Amino acid sequence: MNYILGNRRDIDGLRALAVIPVVLFHYGFNGFSGGFVGVDVFFVISGFLITSIICREIEAGRFSFYEFWSRRARRIIPALSLVMGATLLVGWLLLPPNDYAQLGRTVRYQAMFASNILFMRQDGYFDAASAFKPLLHTWSLAVEEQYYIFFPLLMVLLTRYLRRWRWALFALLVGSFLLNVWTVNRQPDAAFFLLPMRAWELLCGAMLAVLPVSQRSLRPWVYQAVSAAGLAAVMLAVCWLDKNTLFPGWAALLPVVGATAMIWANGQSPT
């Protein structure tokens, strides 16, 4: 399998590629109208890393739900609690009562890993009102947290009871993508914020993590070309898409496939 991580500097660089466009998009820099796709890149990274960890531990016979979830909690909750506490403090000083009450409601939802559901019921991600929500960025963290809850259970069941469990995982990926395409035309806010319509992005990384390792290496220029094409796809999405794009939908294939291509190509070691 392809889930032995090692030192992946390319993934560290890809994280930067995911974060910087989102920040520049929200600051309104020209040329970054599609910077919000950095979240999609990060979903692919998370799917790859989490699946690599889970599969490695399952194969070694030492996977523990308690250990997995406690590691996630130790990694996420301290920093998240600090951010939410600081935001509440500053909000108490600066926000009018109604806005501060809404901020408190967001904190309560995120404490239950559900701020994405709250934001889905309110304004759209690109609506002007959303620009004044201090914790709007927690929606993507909520999606990941929900994924962390359900995905380990799914992996244990699939690997234990299905011989061809990779095909089942791929079927879930395709189903989630098609649900995303169907929903984005009918309920665009649900397609944007909710896990069932976003799971395929994480599952692209997951599928990459569980692909059998090929014993044949291609020429180095092939991997370089695939990585360059992936980078071009991500940058095209960053520069070309904008808040008027029906997203995620088909348009999300650009950053997701691009990120997947880069992780695959840079994870190969031709001889």
N, C-alpha and C positions, 0 to 999 in steps of 0.2 A: 504494500500500500504506500501511498504518497504522503503520509502524515508525520514523518520525522522532520521536525522543524529546523533544528540547528540555528545558526546565527543568520537571520534573514535581514540584511541591511536594506534590501529592496523594499521590504514591507514597511520598515521605518520610514523610508522615503515616500512610499505610497500613502502612509498616514498623513504626512505633511501635505501631499497633493490633495488629500481628501479635505483637510481642515482649512487650508489657506483660501481656496476659492469660496467656501461658505462665508468666511469672515469678510472677504472683499465684496461679496455679493450684498451682504447686509449693510455694508458701509456705502454701497452705491457706486463702487468704482466702475468706470467704463470698461467694457471688454469682458466683464464677468457677469453678464446677465443670466447665465445658467450656472452660476457658482453653487447653487443649492444642490447640484448633483454630487457634491462631495460627500453628502450623506449616503448616497447609493454606493459610492466607492467604499466607504467605511463599512457598510453592511456586508459587502463581499469579503473584506478583510476579516471581519468578525466571524462570519460563517466558516471561513477557512481555518482560522486559529482555534475556535472552539471545537470544531469537529475533529481537528487534528489531536487535540488534547483528549477528548472523549474516546476516540477510537484507539488511541495508543494505550489508554488505561484499560479499556475493555479487553483488548487483545492480551494485555499483560495480566488480566484477571484481578485487577486491583481498583476497578472503578467503584466509586462511592458517591451516591447522590449527596450525602451530607457534606463530604469533602468538596465536591464540585461547587455546590451552592454556597458553602461557607467561603470558599476562595473568591467566588464572584462577589459576595457581600463585602468581604474585606477590601476588595479592589475598588468597588464602586461607592459604597455607602459613606465612608469617611469624607471623601472629596465632595460628593453630592450633598451631604448634610452641611458641610461648610458653605457651599455655594448658596443653598437654600436659606441657611441662617443669616448669612451676610445680606442676601437679597431682601429678606424680611426686615432686617434692621434698617437698611437704607430706604426701603419702601415706606417704613413707618415714619421716616423723616421727610420724605419727598412726595409721597402719593396722596391724593385725596381719598376720603374714606371709602367710596365705592370701589375705586381701583385697588385699594389695599385689601379690601374684602375679597376681591377677585383673585389677587395674588395669594392670599391665604388659602383659597379654594384650590388653586393650582398646586400649592405645596402639599395639601392633603391628598390630592389625587396622585401626585408623583410618589408620595410615601407608600401608596398602594400599587406602584408601578403602572399607573393608568392615566398619566397626563395626556397621552395621545388621544384617548377617548374623550376627555374633556375638550381639548382643542378641536376635535372633529365636530363636536356639537355646537361649537361657537363659530367664529369667523374662519374663513379659509386661510391657508398658510400665506398666501400672497395678498390678502386683503390689507388695506391700510391700517385697520384696527389692530391687526396682529403684530405690527411693528412696535407697538407699545406694551407688549407682554414680555416682561423681563425673563420669564422662564420658558419661553416658547421653544427654545432649543432642546428642552428635556423630552419632547415628543419622541425623538429618535432613540433616546436612551430607554424610554418606556418600551418601545418596540423590541429593543434588544433584550431587556429584562424579561419580557414575556417569552421571548424565544428561548432564553436561558432556562426558563421554568419547564417548558414543554419539550424542547428538543432532546435533552438527555433521556427522558422517558421514552420518546420515540425511538431513539437509537438503540437503547437496550432491548426494546421489544423487537425491532426489525432484525438486529443481529442475532438474537436468540431464536426467533421462530421462523425466519425466512431465509432460505438458502440464497436467493437472488435479491437480497435486500437493497442493493444499489439501484436496481431497476425500480423498486418501490419508492426509493428516495427521489429518483429522477421523475417518476410519475407525479409525486407531490410538487416538485418544482414546476413542471409543466402545468399542473392544475392551478397552482397559485398564480402563475403568469397569465393564464387565460382568464382567471377570475379578475385579475388586475385590469386586463384589457376590457373586459365586459363592464366592470364597475366604473372605470374612469369616465365613461360616457354618460353614466346614469347617476352616480353618486361620487363626484370627483373628490370630495373631502374624505369620504370613507376610503377611497382608493389610495389617497395620499397618506393618511395617518394610521391605518389599521394593519395589524400584523398579517392577517390572511392574504392581503393584497401585496404585502411587502416581503413575505417569507421567501419567495423565489429568488430574491437578491441575496439573501443569506445562504440559501440552498445552492446557489451557483458556487459560492466559496466552499460549501460543504462537499459538493460533488467533486470539486477539484482536490479536496483533501483525501477522498477515499478512492480516487482512481488508482488502479493497479499501476505500479511503476514499470515502464517499458524498459526492456533490456537492450533496446536499440537506441542509440543516440543519433540525433540528426546533426547536420553540420552547424557549427556555431552561428553562422550568419542567419540560419533559419530562426533560431531562438531570438536573435537580435531583431530580426524583421518583425516577428510576432510581437515582441515587447514594444517596438516603435509604433506598430500599428495600434496596439492597445492604448499607448499614451496619446496618439493622435485622436483616437475615438473619444477619450476622456476630455481632452482639450477642446475638441470640436463641440462637445456637449456644453462645456463651461462657457464657451464664447458664442455659441449659436442659439442655444435654447434660451427662453426667457419666461417671465411670469405668465405669459399668454399661452405657453405651450400646454397642451393637454398632458398632464404628468401625474403618475409615472407612465402608464400606458406603453405603447411601442417605443416612445422616445427614450425610456429608461434603459433600453437595450444598449445604447451608446456607452454610457458610463459603466454599466454592469459588465458587459462583454469586454469592454476595454480593460477594466480592472482585473477581470478573470484572466485575460490573455497575459497581462503583465506578471501576475503572480505565477502563472504556469511557466512562462518562458524563463523567468529569472530563477525559478526553482529547479531548473534542469541543470545537470552537470555533465556535459558531453565530454567524452574521452578522446 
